[in-house]
Amino acid sequence: MTIDTRTLLPIAEQAVTIASEIVRTKLPGTVTVKGDRDMATEVDYAVEQAVREFLAVETPEIGFLGEEDGGSRIGEGLMWALDPVDGTANFLHGIPLCGISLGLVDKDMPALGVIELPFLSSRYTAAIGDGAKANGTRIHVTDTGDLDAAIVAIGDYAVGTDAAAKNRPRFALTHELAARVQRVRMFGSAAVDLAWVAEGKIDANIMLSNNPWDTAAGALIAREAGATVVDMDGSPHTMNSEATIAASPKILADLVELIAEAQKAARLNAGIAE
C-alpha cells in the first residue's frame, strides 16, 4: 500500500489531540500492576481505547498495536503503534515529562510520527521526506562534534524478570558515559528523549531496548530532524532492532564505540568470556 502522508499525518494529529485532552483533564485513577514496578493507569487504557476507536473509523484498513491491549504484529503491513502515556511512572507522580506517542509503521520502518507532551504544550510531527516540526516550526538536531560537549539521555533501567542481568550493560553504559560526556540524563520517557534529540535540546539518546510503541514516532521524528538512528551495532534502526540510538551525526561513531566498550565491560564483569 502506498502511504499518502498528506492524508494520514492530519489524522494522526487528530488522534493525538483526542489523547492529549484525556491525559490533561483526567486523574490517573486506578493503577493496574503489570509486573515488577511496571504499571498502567486508567488514563493509559482510556487513551488507548479512544485512539483505537478513532483510527478504526478513519483508517479501517490499517492495523493497530497499543502498549496496553496489543493488536497487530510488526511486519503485517501498515500499522499504527501507540504508547498512550509514555512515561507512566512520571505521569502517576505528577512529573510533566510524559507524552503520547503515535507512529505509523510500514512493515518494520516508521513512516510518520506524532508526539505530544501535553504538560509542556509541545507537539512534534514528521513524515518521511518532509522534515520534522515542533509546534509547526522546523527543527534540527545539534551540530555537536565532541562527546565531552554532549548531553546524552539514557533509557530507564530494567525492572521485572532478569532485571539484574539486563541492567549490567546499562550500568556499564552509565559508567562509560559519565567518564566521557558533558552530562548524562534520564528523563523516563522515550518520547521525550527522541523528541528532544530532534529539537536539539539534547545531543543523543541511548535506549538498550526497542518497543514499537515507544520508538516508532520518535525514531522517525529524530531521523527527519537530521539525527542518525541506529541499532546497537551501528546498523540502521528498524522496529526489529535490539536497541535505539539517536544522535547528532558527528558524535554517532564515538557513541557506538563507547556502547561496544560498555557491552564488553558488562560481559567481563559477569564472567562471560570474549
Beta strands, then each sheet from edge to edge (+ up, - down):
strand 1: 31-35
strand 2: 38-41
strand 3: 63-66
strand 4: 70-71
strand 5: 78-86
strand 6: 99-106
strand 7: 109-117
strand 8: 122-127
strand 9: 132-134
strand 10: 137-138
strand 11: 151-154
strand 12: 183-185
strand 13: 204-207
strand 14: 228-230
strand 15: 244-247
sheet 1: 1+ 2-
sheet 2: 4+ 3- 5- 6+ 7- 8+ 9- 10+
sheet 3: 12+ 11+ 13+ 15- 14+
end
